Amino acid sequence: MNELPSGLLLIDKPAGMTSHDVVDKVRRITGQRTVGHAGTLDPFATGLLLVAVGRESTKELSKFVGLDKEYEATIKLGEASATFDTEGPFSPAACPNIEIDELKTAMKRQVGEILQMPPMHSAIKIDGKKLYELARAGKEIERPARPVVIYSFELIDEARTGLDGANDMRTRLELPTEIKVRVHCGSGTYIRAMARDLGEALGTAGYLTALRRTKIGEFSVDKSAKIAELTAQNWVDHSLPPMLPSESK
């Protein structure tokens, strides 16, 4: 009996698909039932998803779940979202003028070993109930803050006015507005919670309008494949052999 192929796929998840949708799609492409992923991405998010195919690869998945992550995100400040992302519903928020230096200081305060309150719209279970199921039923419950590690939280680009020339830098934000950020964090961090906490620290509200995971450990989205590119004939060519995280460098 021929042994089924096993490997690790680096997939660039599109917006609108759940991580489980991707796993189901890979099952159909590969013809294998033993498929799993190493870390959920929200449906609206895009970017790197590690998907293991076959028993030899899936049994190694736990070694990848705890790896550091990198994200690029767009945060809207000056408007509130109940889910802290584009799902909403939305409501107005205070719109103070914020100095760029004030923004950077608030971002730096989230760097390090911190306690983070998980969003109600998350898959964490408390007393056997997933938080997002309670949230959709209109309930909000007490939940413990969890320790997470943020290695860096920085602006991708100093926002420019675009009015008086390319070299004219804004010194303050006029809300509502969007900022683009890059986050390097440990496993278990909620970027939506970072947007929420940043807004609160600045006397307003914040939520994500875009989120893209660019790295998991040493794995980069630059080396990933689009799910639409994979076929029964070529998926093995796109896969990596079963390996330990340290072997991915």
N, C-alpha and C positions, 0 to 999 in steps of 0.2 A: 504493500500500500504506500503510495507516494505521500510524503509529508507536505502539508500545506505551507506555503511561504509565509514568513513572519517578518515584520519590519515596522519602523517608526516613520509616520508621515508628518511632515511639516505642512500644515494647511493654513492658507490665508482665508479665514472665515469671512464671508460677506455679511453685511447688515441684513437683518430680517430673519436669519436662521438661528435657532438655538444650537448650543453645543451638541445636544442629543440629536437634533436634525442632521448635523454633520456626521455623527457616528452612524446613524441609520443609512445615510447616503453612501458612506464608505462600505458598510455591510453589503449593500446592493452591488456596488462596483466590484468588490473583491470576491463576493460569493461566500464570505466567512461570517459567522455569527460572533466569534470571539474578537470584539473590537471595543476599545475604550479610549477615553481621553484623559489628559493630565492637567485639568484646571479649566473650570467653566468660564466662558465669556458671555456677557449679557447679550440678548438678541440684537439690540441696536448697535452693539460694538462690532468692530472688525479686527482683523489681525491674527496673530499667530495662535494656532491651536495644535498641540501635539496629540496625534492620534496613533495608537498602537493597534496593529493588526496581527492576529495569531497569538497562540498561547505563550510562545517564548518572549514576545514583546510585551504583552499585557501584564505578565507577571512582574515586569520591571517598572510598571507605571508609577508605583508609590515613590520610587527614587527620584522622579521628576516633578512630582506635585509640589514639593517644598522648595523648589528653586526660586531665586529672585526673579522679579518681573520688571520690564520696562514698558511704559505706556506714553503715548502722545494723546493729549486731550484738549478739547475746547470747553471752557467754562463760561457760562453766561452769568454775569453779576448784575443784580438789580431787578431780578424777577425770581419768583419761587416756583418750584415744581414739587408736588407731593411725593413723587418717586425719585427725585433728584436726577432725572434724566428726561428724555424727550417724550416719555409716555404721558407725563402730567398727571392730574390737571394742574393748571398754572394759575398763579395769583400775583398781584402786584407786591412789590417790596420797596422798602425805603431806598432812595437813590442819592446818597451823599456823594459829594466830590471826594475822590480818593487819590492821594498822592501816590505816584509810582513807588516811591521809597516805602510808603506805608504798606502797599501791596506786597513788596518783596519781604518786608519784615514779618508780615502775617504768614507768608509762605514758609519762611525759615523756621517759624515756631512749630510747624508740623514735622520738621525734620528731626530724626532721632528715634529713640524707643518711646513710643507714645501709647496711650490708651485711646482706642477708637470705638465709638458707638456704632454698631452695625445698623444700616438702614432697615426700616420695617419691610421694605420691598427687597428682601434677600432670601436665600434658600436655607439660612440657618434654622435649625430646629430647636424649639424650646418646648419642653413637656410634650414632645412628639409631634408638634405642629410647626410647619414651615412658616416663617415670618410673613412671607409674601401672601400666603393663603389667608392669614389673619388680616393683613392690610387690605386685601381685596374685599374682605367682609366688613371693612370699616372699623376694624379694631386696632388699637395700638397698645402694646404691653410693655412693661418694664423689661429691659434686657441688659445684661452686664456688658460694660465696655471691655474690649479685648485688646491685649497687647499686640502691637504691630511695629514693624521697623520701616521707617522711611529714610532711605539713604540720600535722596536728593529730590527737590521739588522746585523747578525753575521755569522761568519764562523761556519759551523757544525763541521768540523774537520780541525785541523791544517794540511795542506797538507804535507805529508812525501815524502822523495825522493825515498825510497824503494831500494836505491843502497848500502848504507853503514850500514844497520841495521835499525830496527824499531824505534830506539830512535833518529835517525838522522833527525832533523827538518830542513826544508828549511827556509832560511831567506829571500829569494827573489823568485819571479816568473819569469820564462823564457817563454815569450810568443811565439806563442799562447799556451794557457793552459786553463783548466777548474777549477773552484772553486765551492764548494758546500756551500750553504748558507741557513739560516733560517730567515724568515721575519714574524714579528707580526705587523699588520697594521690595520688602520681603513678602513671602506668601501670606495670603489671608487678608491683604489690605483691600479696602473698598475705595476706589477712586471717586465714586459718587459721594462717599462720606467726606472725602477730602474737599470736594467742591462745596458741600454743605457747610463744613466747618470753616472754610475760607470765607464764605459769604458772611457767616455769623460773626467772625472775628473782625470783619470790616464794617459791621453795622448794617448789613443788608442780607440778601439771600443769594445762593449760588447753586447751579446745577449743571450737569454735563449736557452739551449739545452734540458732542462727538467723542468717541473713545476708540483708540487703536492700540492693540498690544503689539509691540515691536520686537520684544525679546523675552525669552524664558531661559534663564541661565545663559549658556553660550549659544543657544539656538536663536537665529535671527529670522524675522519675517522676510528678509531679502532672499533667503534660500528656500522659501516655501512655494507651494503650488496652489493654484486656484482649484477649488473643488470641481469646477466645470472642465478642467483640463484632464482630470483623471478618468481612465477607462479600465475595463477589465484586462486590456492588453498591456497598458503602460504603467499601472500603479506601482508595480514592483520596482521599475526603473526610477521612480520618484522617491522610493523609501530608503531609509537608513537601516542597517542591520541592528538587531538588539544590542544595546550598549549601556554602560554606566554613564551618569552625567559627566564625570571627569573625562570620559573618552570623546566627548563631543567637541572639545577644543581643537 
